[in-house]
Structure formats: C-alpha cells, structure tokens
Amino acid sequence: MNRFDELKRNRYIKKMHSNAIAMATGQVKLREGCVKMEYLYDQADYIQSFDDLDIKIFEEFSSATRFFPFTNERHLYNQKYISGLDARLDIIETRYRPLLIEKCQELIHKLQYIKTIA
C-alpha cells in the first residue's frame, strides 16, 4: 500500500469511527448510519482488507429494512401508508438496536487508534 492509499484508507476509518459514535449517541438514524458504515467499510477494505473487523450486523439490518423509504423519500407516500410502514420498521429497529449499538461501541473502541494518526 502506497502513502496515498494509506492516507485514503485512514480517512475512511476516521469516518467509520465518527459514524459509529454518531449512531451510538443517536445523532444519526440507524438506517442511514448502517448504509454509510457499509460504504465506508467497503472503501477502506478495498484498499487493504480488515483482519479483525466485521460489520455483518449492519448488513443484516440494512437487508431487513431495504424496502422502507428513507427520510428524504417519505414525502412520496401518503401518511396512512407511512404509518403502517413505521409500525413494521419500529419492530425491526427494536430487535436490532441493541446489537447495532453494541457493534458501534466495539468499533469505537477498536478504531480509537485512528485519532492519533494524522
């Protein structure tokens, strides 16, 4: 890995760390945070594979909620339909929330080193 790739990978890891904090503290909705985490992980992993980092729970949650509209898409549907979707989405989020928060806390701990890298 050359210096440019290393810098790029570190930037993705910093964003992963920040995203994990935002998800764990509720600053970012779980769905949006999971999609972002998958993207950042894939970009960093493409440059150099992670040895001890797995994000399967984010992928599972994204797969389970794939067909629900995101915040910016909700205005395209009527309120009654959205209310029904929200009830189903709440059930899924309730089931996954503790697992996602636990994984975020693990990532925060594992990626803490990135704060010392320029």
Backbone bond lengths (Angstrom), bond angles and torsions (degrees), N, CA, C in turn:
res aa  C-N    CA-C-N  psi(-1)  N-CA   C-N-CA  omega(-1)  CA-C   N-CA-C  phi
1 M - - - 1.456 - - 1.530 107.48 -
2 N 1.322 115.72 126.55 1.465 119.34 179.15 1.532 110.06 -81.71
3 R 1.313 115.45 173.28 1.480 121.54 -175.73 1.531 111.77 -61.17
4 F 1.334 116.82 -40.78 1.460 120.90 179.81 1.539 110.46 -62.83
5 D 1.327 117.29 -44.83 1.470 121.10 178.08 1.525 111.48 -63.15
6 E 1.324 115.22 -39.20 1.461 119.83 178.52 1.532 110.98 -62.48
7 L 1.316 116.89 -44.37 1.467 120.93 178.44 1.527 111.08 -63.04
8 K 1.316 115.64 -42.86 1.462 120.70 -179.98 1.539 110.73 -63.78
9 R 1.316 115.58 -44.76 1.471 120.25 179.80 1.528 110.53 -63.36
10 N 1.328 116.63 -43.23 1.464 120.20 178.56 1.525 111.74 -61.85
11 R 1.327 116.68 -36.38 1.467 120.26 178.17 1.538 110.32 -64.49
12 Y 1.331 116.92 -41.21 1.468 119.93 176.73 1.522 110.99 -64.76
13 I 1.319 117.19 -39.95 1.468 120.96 179.93 1.525 110.25 -65.96
14 K 1.333 117.54 -40.22 1.471 120.17 175.97 1.522 110.64 -60.01
15 K 1.311 116.35 -41.29 1.467 120.12 178.63 1.529 111.34 -67.73
16 M 1.320 117.26 -35.61 1.469 120.54 175.40 1.525 110.16 -62.45
17 H 1.329 115.88 -44.71 1.462 121.46 179.28 1.525 110.25 -60.31
18 S 1.321 115.94 -47.25 1.456 121.15 179.63 1.533 111.64 -63.91
19 N 1.315 116.99 -41.31 1.464 121.51 178.73 1.529 110.76 -64.59
20 A 1.312 117.54 -39.35 1.468 121.09 178.27 1.528 110.16 -62.75
21 I 1.323 117.01 -41.46 1.469 120.86 177.47 1.530 110.06 -63.26
22 A 1.329 116.14 -46.13 1.467 120.84 -179.27 1.527 111.42 -61.85
23 M 1.320 117.05 -39.40 1.467 120.16 178.86 1.531 110.73 -68.78
24 A 1.323 116.94 -43.96 1.463 121.31 -177.25 1.523 111.97 -65.88
25 T 1.330 117.20 -30.51 1.464 120.59 -178.28 1.527 112.95 -96.08
26 G 1.333 117.24 0.24 1.454 120.67 177.14 1.522 114.87 80.97
27 Q 1.321 117.31 11.99 1.461 120.39 178.41 1.524 111.48 -74.62
28 V 1.330 116.30 -22.55 1.459 123.26 179.46 1.524 107.46 -126.53
29 K 1.316 116.25 138.15 1.461 119.98 176.64 1.521 109.37 -64.99
30 L 1.315 115.64 147.18 1.464 120.31 -175.48 1.521 112.81 -57.84
31 R 1.315 117.12 -42.95 1.471 119.69 -177.53 1.515 111.65 -62.95
32 E 1.316 116.30 -48.86 1.464 120.00 -179.82 1.526 110.83 -64.66
33 G 1.333 116.44 -39.68 1.456 121.14 178.71 1.518 112.73 -63.78
34 C 1.332 116.50 -38.62 1.466 120.35 179.36 1.522 111.57 -66.58
35 V 1.319 116.84 -43.92 1.462 120.42 179.02 1.525 109.97 -61.86
36 K 1.324 115.90 -43.18 1.464 120.11 179.33 1.525 110.46 -65.08
37 M 1.333 117.39 -41.85 1.463 121.16 -179.06 1.527 110.50 -62.83
38 E 1.325 117.21 -41.76 1.462 120.13 178.43 1.533 110.85 -60.92
39 Y 1.326 115.88 -43.96 1.464 120.14 179.75 1.531 110.94 -62.13
40 L 1.327 116.82 -49.84 1.466 120.93 -178.04 1.522 111.30 -62.29
41 Y 1.324 116.06 -42.98 1.467 120.68 178.61 1.530 110.18 -60.28
42 D 1.337 116.22 -48.16 1.466 120.07 -178.94 1.527 111.74 -59.90
43 Q 1.332 116.91 -40.69 1.466 120.38 -179.69 1.528 111.06 -65.81
44 A 1.316 117.18 -45.42 1.470 120.85 -179.76 1.526 110.82 -69.03
45 D 1.325 116.69 -40.49 1.463 121.51 -178.95 1.530 111.38 -67.17
46 Y 1.314 116.84 -30.95 1.463 121.20 177.99 1.533 110.72 -64.35
47 I 1.313 116.50 -38.48 1.464 121.11 179.91 1.524 110.06 -70.28
48 Q 1.337 115.73 -47.68 1.466 121.61 175.28 1.519 107.37 -154.45
49 S 1.315 115.77 129.44 1.463 120.91 -175.62 1.517 112.14 -63.60
50 F 1.328 114.64 144.38 1.454 120.99 173.24 1.523 108.08 -81.21
51 D 1.326 116.46 138.43 1.456 120.43 179.34 1.526 112.38 -89.28
52 D 1.317 116.84 -40.39 1.462 119.99 -170.76 1.529 112.83 -126.21
53 L 1.301 116.99 31.07 1.454 120.44 -177.13 1.521 108.56 -127.65
54 D 1.322 115.77 124.28 1.450 117.81 176.79 1.525 108.84 -130.65
55 I 1.300 115.11 141.66 1.464 120.56 -177.11 1.534 110.92 -122.87
56 K 1.301 117.12 30.51 1.475 121.02 -176.86 1.523 112.78 -56.99
57 I 1.322 118.51 -35.22 1.460 120.73 -178.33 1.529 110.36 -65.17
58 F 1.323 118.22 -35.78 1.465 121.30 176.59 1.528 109.94 -65.21
59 E 1.321 115.67 -42.24 1.461 120.62 179.67 1.519 111.14 -65.93
60 E 1.341 117.24 -40.93 1.469 121.55 177.21 1.521 111.20 -60.47
61 F 1.322 115.92 -47.70 1.457 120.44 -179.12 1.529 110.59 -63.38
62 S 1.314 117.16 -43.88 1.466 120.63 178.70 1.524 110.76 -61.09
63 S 1.307 116.29 -40.28 1.454 120.24 178.38 1.528 111.48 -65.22
64 A 1.322 116.83 -40.74 1.472 121.41 -179.51 1.526 112.08 -68.96
65 T 1.324 117.55 -23.89 1.479 120.86 -176.39 1.530 112.21 -114.83
66 R 1.300 116.48 13.91 1.466 121.79 -174.08 1.527 113.73 -57.12
67 F 1.311 117.90 -34.80 1.464 120.34 -172.58 1.526 113.94 -95.37
68 F 1.315 116.51 6.42 1.467 120.49 175.58 1.528 108.46 -90.51
69 P 1.332 117.43 138.68 1.475 118.63 -179.37 1.529 111.89 -70.30
70 F 1.329 115.05 145.28 1.459 120.86 174.87 1.521 109.23 -78.47
71 T 1.309 116.19 171.05 1.460 122.98 -176.54 1.526 112.03 -51.57
72 N 1.318 117.07 -46.25 1.463 120.21 -176.72 1.534 113.02 -73.83
73 E 1.337 118.74 -9.32 1.462 122.63 179.44 1.526 112.72 -101.67
74 R 1.319 117.28 -12.61 1.463 121.16 -172.23 1.530 113.53 -63.16
75 H 1.314 117.64 -29.01 1.465 120.27 -178.73 1.532 112.45 -67.78
76 L 1.317 117.83 -12.31 1.460 121.74 -179.65 1.535 112.59 -79.24
77 Y 1.333 117.51 -10.93 1.462 122.28 -176.27 1.517 110.60 -115.85
78 N 1.354 116.71 156.54 1.462 118.76 177.67 1.527 110.26 -76.29
79 Q 1.315 115.58 159.01 1.465 122.29 -172.44 1.525 112.69 -62.95
80 K 1.313 117.62 -37.10 1.473 120.75 -179.31 1.532 110.31 -64.20
81 Y 1.306 116.67 -42.88 1.457 121.36 178.61 1.533 110.56 -64.31
82 I 1.320 116.49 -44.89 1.465 121.68 178.99 1.529 110.82 -61.07
83 S 1.331 117.40 -40.79 1.468 120.63 179.10 1.524 111.15 -60.44
84 G 1.324 116.47 -42.32 1.466 120.13 177.06 1.516 112.11 -63.73
85 L 1.319 116.25 -42.08 1.467 120.32 177.96 1.517 111.45 -64.49
86 D 1.340 115.73 -41.36 1.467 119.95 -179.49 1.522 111.85 -60.47
87 A 1.329 116.43 -38.70 1.467 119.90 179.03 1.528 110.34 -63.08
88 R 1.319 116.75 -43.00 1.473 120.50 178.90 1.524 111.29 -69.30
89 L 1.323 116.03 -39.02 1.467 120.56 179.61 1.527 111.14 -66.09
90 D 1.319 117.22 -37.91 1.472 121.09 178.29 1.525 111.40 -59.72
91 I 1.328 116.59 -39.31 1.471 120.76 179.08 1.524 110.13 -63.58
92 I 1.326 116.17 -44.97 1.467 120.44 -179.89 1.523 110.50 -65.73
93 E 1.338 117.25 -45.14 1.468 120.82 -179.63 1.527 111.54 -63.33
94 T 1.330 117.15 -38.56 1.464 120.65 178.97 1.526 110.67 -62.27
95 R 1.321 115.96 -38.45 1.466 120.10 -179.93 1.527 111.46 -69.96
96 Y 1.325 117.81 -39.88 1.460 121.49 -174.32 1.523 114.79 -90.90
97 R 1.323 118.09 -23.64 1.472 121.07 -173.02 1.535 113.47 -50.20
98 P 1.345 119.57 -52.00 1.486 118.00 -178.51 1.531 112.62 -60.49
99 L 1.329 116.98 -37.75 1.463 120.47 179.84 1.529 111.35 -68.36
100 L 1.321 116.32 -39.32 1.466 120.51 179.18 1.528 111.35 -68.26
101 I 1.328 116.38 -43.26 1.467 120.18 179.13 1.525 110.30 -64.17
102 E 1.325 116.21 -40.70 1.471 120.35 177.98 1.531 110.54 -61.48
103 K 1.336 116.67 -42.98 1.467 120.38 179.02 1.531 110.53 -66.88
104 C 1.327 117.25 -38.61 1.474 120.33 176.82 1.521 110.64 -61.03
105 Q 1.322 116.99 -43.88 1.459 120.36 179.37 1.527 110.97 -64.19
106 E 1.319 116.22 -36.77 1.466 120.09 176.01 1.532 110.41 -63.77
107 L 1.332 116.49 -43.99 1.467 120.14 178.91 1.519 111.45 -65.16
108 I 1.310 116.74 -40.18 1.472 120.08 177.86 1.524 109.56 -57.54
109 H 1.316 115.84 -44.43 1.462 120.67 -179.92 1.536 111.24 -67.79
110 K 1.332 117.27 -48.63 1.462 120.97 -176.80 1.525 113.18 -67.15
111 L 1.318 116.81 -32.94 1.464 120.46 -176.46 1.521 112.92 -96.86
112 Q 1.313 117.18 8.03 1.465 122.42 -179.62 1.532 111.32 -56.54
113 Y 1.312 116.89 -33.86 1.459 121.13 -178.21 1.530 112.55 -57.81
114 I 1.311 117.37 -26.49 1.459 120.86 -173.58 1.534 111.68 -64.46
115 K 1.328 117.50 -22.59 1.468 120.83 179.58 1.529 111.62 -66.57
116 T 1.328 117.76 -21.78 1.463 120.86 -178.25 1.527 112.23 -90.51
117 I 1.336 116.25 -7.42 1.457 120.95 -178.92 1.508 109.80 -96.42
118 A 1.299 116.81 132.62 1.482 121.48 -178.90 1.491 112.07 -72.97
